[in-house]
Amino acid sequence: MATVFKRGGKANRGGFWYVQWFDHNGKRRTKCTRTTDKAAADRIAAKYDAGSALRREGVIDPHLDATATEGKRTIESHLADYEARMKAAARNSQHVAGTLAMIRATCEAADFQLAADLSADGVNLYAGKLKEEGYSARTIQAYLTAMKGFSKWLALHHKLPRDPLAEVRKPNPKADRRHTRRMLLPDEWKLLRTATLTSGENFGMKAAERVLLYTTAIQTGLRSSELRSLTRGRLFLDAERPYVVCGAGSTKNQKDACQYIRADIAADLRRHVANKTPQAPLFTMPAATDVAKMFRADLTYTRREWLKAAKQDPEEYQRREKSDFLAEMNDDKATIDFHALRHTCGAWLAMSGVHPKVVQTVMRHSSITLTLDTYGHLFPGQEADAVAQLGKLLGDDPQAMQATGTDGNDPRLARGAQHGAQHNRRGLSLVGADACDEAQVGQPEAAGQKSLRIASLSKAVQASAAENESRAAGTRTPNQQIMSLLL
């Protein structure tokens, strides 16, 4: 039974009444009624006591009741818990801040105040507004991904009875790609390396260190932030196969990245870090926003020097000026920046004929589909080899036909083909029986008898398969009639 009392004794005679009761889990609860009327406090106590009894007997589902209570909490209060969850999952600070910013922007635009206010219509309206304002499909996809992750978390943790954004569909970023990167051509890289070595200090990095940074980026496929996190202690240059290790805290997939490097690059890195401490950064890189600017400056300088070298030949100079060689943006509107060095790593691997699974491992792609979508067109000779193999299967290669027994010289195939033609004339199924089976089940007993069905023939075929072992041709039955008809 619930009890009603006042705190403070006689000194608090004019104060509020308090109610104390046991909930459905047997836990003691105390709550202020916010009233000085004893009769009103008794009614509130009776309500709490009755509610506990209903939940204890299963008349009211306590889980649904708790979910309804969570739905009445503000979105901002839930975001505090969601932020803690992302940090516990070792998400980097940039990802956490960006996700929260997109969720807050969407909720503010759709006027979502409480968790229960979340709706697919409001989110879709905001996505449409972003599209009207000229945002790319990839940006809209990022906003929807943030909102869908938040609503899914609310549903999984019983803060909402269901996921209200489960039916929201994200746009395809490939259909409206605004920024396409291109790889650095091998000839472009040779000129870039040579020209950069002859230039001076840029963005606080010496020319030789910049070239080593670009070389390491192409060799390992590491991103700018991952290269920034490398220290001397992360280099294993004396191993039989030298490699570098990027810690899980700096990688996109939150896993350690072990990237092998060539011996000559390992030698350059060894000389570069000779006087550095184990915790010292490998490269003295500029601010994150200046890394791309630094690379573009070196690219622009290289193109300018390349054009200057042809000034004595007006025709050649005009040809070079119209070319997109070493240009930041080519004729297809594809750009090149520092991150394009990572794209260059995967593209050069594909062009070298490396197996796609190896490319996936080096690039640390989450799926082989991503690797093939990005670099599939660069794997050499795949179409030509496929056509050659198809020609063998079609019978254009006499040696392949003889090896598989399909060159037409096997008398058993000829007999099978003859029997097959006879069965076809009689209206039998294409899955027929051999000569012995035909004498038993294939001949009509009287004029006008209906042709056998597949079910009738299957027993004979099964019997034939059980009595005879499979031959080297790899079929389930030695019945040459079946083989000839399928071929």
URDA-V949850 format. One record per residue. N is the residue number from 0. RES is the residue in one letter. PSI is psi as a letter, one per 20 degrees, with the letter a starting at -180 (NA if undefined). OMEGA is omega in whole degrees, -180 to 180 (NA if undefined). Layout:
N,RES,PSI,OMEGA
N,RES,PSI,OMEGA
This chain:
0,M,p,177
1,A,q,178
2,T,q,180
3,V,p,-179
4,F,r,175
5,K,q,178
6,R,q,178
7,G,i,176
8,G,b,-177
9,K,h,-178
10,A,i,-177
11,N,l,-177
12,R,h,-179
13,G,j,-177
14,G,a,-179
15,F,q,174
16,W,q,177
17,Y,q,179
18,V,p,177
19,Q,p,-178
20,W,r,177
21,F,p,-179
22,D,a,-175
23,H,i,177
24,N,j,-180
25,G,j,-180
26,K,p,-179
27,R,p,179
28,R,q,177
29,T,p,-178
30,K,q,178
31,C,p,-179
32,T,i,-178
33,R,k,178
34,T,q,176
35,T,j,-179
36,D,p,-178
37,K,g,-179
38,A,g,178
39,A,h,178
40,A,h,178
41,D,h,179
42,R,h,178
43,I,g,179
44,A,g,179
45,A,h,179
46,K,g,179
47,Y,g,-179
48,D,g,180
49,A,h,178
50,G,h,178
51,S,h,179
52,A,g,179
53,L,h,179
54,R,h,180
55,R,h,-179
56,E,j,177
57,G,j,178
58,V,h,175
59,I,p,179
60,D,o,-178
61,P,h,-180
62,H,g,178
63,L,h,179
64,D,g,179
65,A,h,178
66,T,g,178
67,A,h,178
68,T,g,179
69,E,h,180
70,G,h,179
71,K,i,177
72,R,q,180
73,T,q,178
74,I,h,-179
75,E,h,178
76,S,h,177
77,H,h,-180
78,L,h,176
79,A,g,177
80,D,h,-179
81,Y,h,177
82,E,g,178
83,A,h,179
84,R,g,180
85,M,h,178
86,K,h,177
87,A,h,178
88,A,j,176
89,A,k,173
90,R,q,-179
91,N,q,-173
92,S,h,180
93,Q,g,179
94,H,g,-179
95,V,g,-179
96,A,g,179
97,G,g,180
98,T,g,180
99,L,h,-180
100,A,g,180
101,M,h,178
102,I,g,-179
103,R,h,180
104,A,g,180
105,T,g,-179
106,C,h,179
107,E,g,-180
108,A,h,-179
109,A,i,179
110,D,l,174
111,F,o,179
112,Q,g,-179
113,L,r,178
114,A,h,180
115,A,i,-180
116,D,i,-177
117,L,p,179
118,S,q,180
119,A,h,-179
120,D,g,-180
121,G,g,180
122,V,g,179
123,N,h,177
124,L,h,179
125,Y,h,177
126,A,g,177
127,G,h,178
128,K,g,178
129,L,h,179
130,K,g,178
131,E,h,-180
132,E,i,175
133,G,j,178
134,Y,q,-179
135,S,r,179
136,A,h,180
137,R,h,178
138,T,g,178
139,I,h,178
140,Q,h,179
141,A,g,178
142,Y,g,-179
143,L,h,178
144,T,g,178
145,A,g,-179
146,M,g,-179
147,K,h,176
148,G,h,180
149,F,g,-178
150,S,h,177
151,K,h,177
152,W,g,178
153,L,g,-179
154,A,g,-178
155,L,h,-179
156,H,j,173
157,H,k,174
158,K,i,172
159,L,q,-178
160,P,h,179
161,R,r,179
162,D,o,-176
163,P,i,-178
164,L,j,-177
165,A,h,-177
166,E,j,178
167,V,p,-178
168,R,p,180
169,K,q,180
170,P,q,178
171,N,o,-177
172,P,h,-180
173,K,h,-178
174,A,i,-178
175,D,l,-177
176,R,p,-177
177,R,h,-174
178,H,o,180
179,T,p,179
180,R,q,175
181,R,r,179
182,M,r,175
183,L,p,180
184,L,q,179
185,P,g,179
186,D,h,177
187,E,g,-180
188,W,g,180
189,K,g,180
190,L,h,179
191,L,g,-180
192,R,g,-179
193,T,g,-177
194,A,h,-179
195,T,h,179
196,L,h,180
197,T,i,-180
198,S,r,-179
199,G,a,179
200,E,q,-177
201,N,p,-180
202,F,k,176
203,G,j,179
204,M,p,177
205,K,r,-175
206,A,g,-178
207,A,h,180
208,E,h,177
209,R,g,178
210,V,g,178
211,L,h,176
212,L,g,180
213,Y,g,180
214,T,g,180
215,T,h,179
216,A,g,180
217,I,h,-177
218,Q,h,-174
219,T,h,-175
220,G,j,180
221,L,q,178
222,R,r,-178
223,S,g,-179
224,S,h,179
225,E,h,176
226,L,h,179
227,R,h,-177
228,S,i,-178
229,L,p,175
230,T,r,180
231,R,h,180
232,G,i,179
233,R,j,180
234,L,p,177
235,F,m,-170
236,L,i,-178
237,D,j,179
238,A,r,179
239,E,h,171
240,R,o,-175
241,P,q,179
242,Y,r,175
243,V,q,-179
244,V,p,175
245,C,p,-175
246,G,q,-177
247,A,h,-179
248,G,i,-177
249,S,i,-177
250,T,q,-177
251,K,h,-179
252,N,j,177
253,Q,k,177
254,K,q,176
255,D,p,179
256,A,o,177
257,C,o,-175
258,Q,p,180
259,Y,q,179
260,I,r,180
261,R,r,-177
262,A,h,-179
263,D,h,177
264,I,h,177
265,A,h,178
266,A,g,178
267,D,g,179
268,L,h,180
269,R,g,177
270,R,h,-177
271,H,h,-176
272,V,j,-175
273,A,h,-177
274,N,j,-180
275,K,q,175
276,T,r,-178
277,P,h,-179
278,Q,i,-178
279,A,q,177
280,P,q,-180
281,L,g,-179
282,F,q,175
283,T,m,-175
284,M,q,177
285,P,a,178
286,A,q,-175
287,A,h,-178
288,T,i,-177
289,D,i,-178
290,V,g,179
291,A,h,178
292,K,h,179
293,M,g,-180
294,F,g,179
295,R,h,178
296,A,g,177
297,D,h,179
298,L,g,178
299,T,g,179
300,Y,g,-180
301,T,g,179
302,R,h,179
303,R,g,178
304,E,h,179
305,W,g,177
306,L,h,-178
307,K,h,-178
308,A,i,-179
309,A,j,-177
310,K,h,179
311,Q,i,179
312,D,n,-176
313,P,h,-179
314,E,g,178
315,E,h,179
316,Y,g,179
317,Q,h,179
318,R,g,180
319,R,h,-179
320,E,h,179
321,K,i,-178
322,S,q,176
323,D,j,177
324,F,p,-178
325,L,j,179
326,A,q,179
327,E,h,177
328,M,p,-179
329,N,a,-177
330,D,h,179
331,D,j,179
332,K,j,175
333,A,p,-175
334,T,r,177
335,I,p,178
336,D,a,-176
337,F,h,-180
338,H,h,178
339,A,i,176
340,L,h,175
341,R,g,177
342,H,h,178
343,T,h,178
344,C,g,-180
345,G,h,-179
346,A,g,-180
347,W,h,175
348,L,g,180
349,A,g,-180
350,M,h,179
351,S,i,179
352,G,j,178
353,V,q,-179
354,H,q,-179
355,P,h,180
356,K,h,177
357,V,g,177
358,V,g,178
359,Q,g,-180
360,T,g,-179
361,V,g,-179
362,M,i,179
363,R,l,176
364,H,q,-178
365,S,h,-179
366,S,q,177
367,I,h,178
368,T,g,179
369,L,g,179
370,T,g,-178
371,L,h,178
372,D,h,-176
373,T,g,-172
374,Y,j,-175
375,G,h,-177
376,H,i,-177
377,L,i,179
378,F,p,-171
379,P,q,169
380,G,j,-176
381,Q,g,-178
382,E,g,-179
383,A,g,178
384,D,h,180
385,A,g,179
386,V,h,179
387,A,g,179
388,Q,h,179
389,L,h,178
390,G,h,178
391,K,g,-179
392,L,h,180
393,L,i,179
394,G,j,180
395,D,i,-179
396,D,o,-177
397,P,h,-178
398,Q,g,179
399,A,h,180
400,M,g,-180
401,Q,h,-179
402,A,h,-179
403,T,j,179
404,G,k,-178
405,T,k,-179
406,D,i,176
407,G,j,-178
408,N,i,-180
409,D,o,-178
410,P,h,180
411,R,h,177
412,L,h,179
413,A,g,178
414,R,g,179
415,G,g,179
416,A,h,179
417,Q,g,178
418,H,h,180
419,G,g,179
420,A,h,179
421,Q,g,180
422,H,h,180
423,N,h,178
424,R,h,-180
425,R,i,178
426,G,k,180
427,L,r,178
428,S,q,177
429,L,h,175
430,V,n,-172
431,G,a,178
432,A,r,180
433,D,a,-173
434,A,g,-180
435,C,g,179
436,D,h,-178
437,E,h,179
438,A,h,-176
439,Q,g,-172
440,V,i,-173
441,G,h,-175
442,Q,p,176
443,P,p,-178
444,E,h,-178
445,A,q,180
446,A,p,178
447,G,j,179
448,Q,q,-179
449,K,q,179
450,S,q,-178
451,L,q,177
452,R,r,-179
453,I,h,-180
454,A,h,-180
455,S,h,-179
456,L,h,-174
457,S,h,179
458,K,g,180
459,A,h,179
460,V,g,179
461,Q,g,179
462,A,g,179
463,S,h,180
464,A,h,-179
465,A,h,-177
466,E,h,-176
467,N,q,178
468,E,q,178
469,S,q,-180
470,R,a,-177
471,A,i,180
472,A,i,176
473,G,j,179
474,T,r,-180
475,R,h,-178
476,T,q,178
477,P,j,-178
478,N,o,-177
479,Q,h,178
480,Q,g,179
481,I,g,-179
482,M,g,-177
483,S,h,-178
484,L,h,178
485,L,h,177
486,L,NA,NA
